[in-house]
Amino acid sequence: MITAATLAALAMACGLGSWRLTTARWTSRAPRIAIILWQSLGVAWGLATTGAMLAYAVQPYELGVLQSLIAFASGEPPRQSWDPLHVAAMIAGLAALAVLVVVLITAGVQALRARRRHRVLLALIARDDPGVPGVRVLDHPSAAAYCVPGLRSQVVVSEGALKLLSHDELTAVLAHEAAHVRERHDLVLLPFAALRRALPWSKVAFDAQGQVELLIEMAADDRARRYCSPRRLATALLRFGTAGAMPTPQGMLGVHAKNVMARVDRLIKPGPSLPATARYGIIALSVTLVTATPFLWTIQL
Amino acid sequence: MRVKGLGELERSIMDIIWAESSALTAREVGRLIADRDLAPTTVMTVLDRLTRKGFLQRTRDGRAWRYEPAASRDAYIAELMLEALDLTGDRSAALTRFAQAVSGSEAEILRRALTELEEE
């Protein structure tokens, strides 16, 4: 019972922490650390929520969650007999766990499929440009620059982007995209996109995805500024924002303008970096979260 | 231009078919890339691959097949751009993008910031 209660409290704390983190100010001063905290909150929340239900469910076994589930799977009868409440908790817990796993796998498969289709089309219609070696160019007047992540990742820019940007700005954009490729930001984003799809009614899941999207952009900006002028990166961002792309079918624009300005501001006037104590504190918290939850799965309090 | 591999060949053949207004037979396609010294079977193989991938549609014409594009080049470019600009509406994590365009009054705020930066 205590295990279940502890896990439930931890799940609540993770939910509350995520909600607080969606509006935290310090994240833009240390995007990488904020990403680590988001990831550990996500993992801990998932394991704690399902773990709380399962820990309650497997009480008749009088063992830790993991050991009980193994015993349950191998058909061993529990020490005490089942009652309807524990059976219901078992069904709910296993269903929640299955949903999380399936949603994550589905998101991964969908992303892989979308990328494969994208690559096949690029191979047929994108061209190489001697002015930008190693980059695929799409003949379209709108401005776009992106990367197709994967083992054979590709950076793509549109003709419109080439026209829009100066040489230095283009270098800055390519440095930014190279950072996405290098740090595999697509893998960071994937679970949050999956979670948002699994919990479409949850504002926290929605905001979490938005925050992580912004944070990986900031992390890529930070890496890019080592190889290019931050001011050129900022002007490139603004130029992209004002380029007037294709008409938009949905109303996500407010967030985009705010995000662009947030990135520009920190490129032009970088805030003081987070104090070392705060940084280590957050990392320690993250490590605690991702180790404590699995630990609670294996012990019975 | 020398043919590099199957991918490059698929691309050249799609370019040829996109450039023509009418459906082509394998022989006609072969003639249009005649200077590349390709075996007719190679052309047919590539046409078959492209059909299986859904990029070409074929219709019987006597003993031969006539091939035409399933969609225009521009349609595919538009498909890629929609994904690139994240306008498909599903906010998937398939691509990572540099930045997105904004509209109307918000673009004005960015435009002003850009002017300020350029003047400094």
Interface residues (C-beta under 8 A of the other chain):
Chain A: A107 Q110 A111 A114 R115 H118 V120 L121 L122 A123 L124 I125 A126 L138 D139 H140 S142 A143 A144 A145 Y146 C147 V148 P149 V156 S158 V173 H176 E177 H180 H185 D186 L189 L190 F192 A193 R196 Q209 I216 E217 A220 R231 A234 T235 A236 L237 L238 R239 F240 G241 T242 A243 G244 A245 M246 T248 P249 Q250 L253 G254 H256 A257 V260 M261 R263 V264 I268
Chain B: G7 E10 R11 M14 K53 F55 R73 Y76 I77 A78 E79 L80 M81 L82 E83 A84 L85 L87 G89 R91 S92 A93 A94 L95 T96 R97 F98 A99 Q100 A101 V102 S103 E106 A107 I109 L110 R111 A113 L114 L117 E118
